[in-house]
Amino acid sequence: MPNSHLWKPEILELAVESDRIRLETLRESGRILEEYDTLDAQVAEWAVCHHPPAKHDPSLMASTLGTLMKDEDWDTFGVWVHYPWSGRLVRLLPEDTFIEVRTNRNREKITREETAALRNKTVGIVGLSVGSTTAVALAMERGCGALKLADFDVVELSNMNRIRCALHELELPKWVVTARAIAEFDPFLELEIFEDGVTTENMDVFVSGCDVLVDACDSLGVKAALRLEAKRQACPVVMDTNDRGMLDIERYDRPEWTLGGFLHGRIDEPTMKSFAQAKIWTREALQAFVNVAEASERGQRSLPKVGTELVSWPQTYTGVCAGGAHAAEACRRLALGEALPDARITMDLHEQLTQQTVG
């Protein structure tokens, strides 16, 4: 892997002698460009999470800290995280404590028990343009403990209307940009990368072990093959179209809910198998997956221009950001076993904000 594709942080435990030696080696090597040690503030926040009144009561803070750190040695408490792509070294709380504090303000929208359960869940995301937003949203609220990320494409300048990244990351693989972004705020979240995307050769491996799948890819063949494999392995699929806030929740884990087909009974198995072999989108396929008549007015006007006046189907960051958040919430609730329906949902904010004509 090229050095420019580094994405995995190095986590060094201060209580482990070999890690302490590695830490000193890094410091002596000159590879550390910036070092951040805010552990004292993190520990204080840990105390406040355990006892909120301690935030404004120094004596209560001291007694709470005394209890929490009673058996800890400050010099070996916590971890150092090395980010090799930036040369940063950051000191953090130990993993379990870090997760406890970082997710504290989710409660009680996400309970302590649900957070613990979600650490054992895996979400697979195919496509990291729109999908990168879903991945970051899931990681931010820890809607899972592991992510499988699949994409073969690189970031182009025109992608930056909807992919949040820095200009120095142009031409980097989308999976590198997404993986680094997540590692920068949560180095403990487990990531598995499929840098060639999903193919017929690795589709079964990608789906295996996933509790939920997110379809955020452009390829008709991959979309179809993903659903065939999801049905075979009884794994639900979430797809955000980010036009009119369209969100599909497909319960292949509950076949009695799917009307015996795919996409809420819209596509039968023989047709889906034929789509899986297709190289390009056809009018029939677009109608089956999207239903053009239900698209937004501007979306419908754009469609005939794709490939001639437009490079691709138009998307905006507001649509992608909202859709990514909605998809992430659906994934979290599916992972927790909630009885979400097999259904297509639209949440069209444009319609809600448009002034109605008064007769």
Secondary structure, 3 states (H helix, E strand, C coil): CCHHHCCCCEEEECCCHHHHHHHHHHHHHCCCCEEEECHHHHHHHHHHHHCHHHHHCHHHHHHHHHHHCCCCCHHHCCEEEEECCCCEEEEECCHHHHHHHHCHHHCCCCCHHHHHHHCCCEEEEECCCHHHHHHHHHHHHCCCCEEEEECCCECCHHHHHCCCCCHHHCCCEHHHHHHHHHHHHCCCCEEEEECCCCCCCCHHHHHCCCCEEEECCCCHHHHHHHHHHHHHCCCCEEEECCCCCEEEEECCCCHHHCCCCECCCCECHHHHHHHHCCCCCCHHHHHHHCCHHHCCHHHHHHHHHECCCECCCCCCHHHHHHHHHHHHHHHHHHHCCCCCCCEEEECCHHHHHCCCCCC
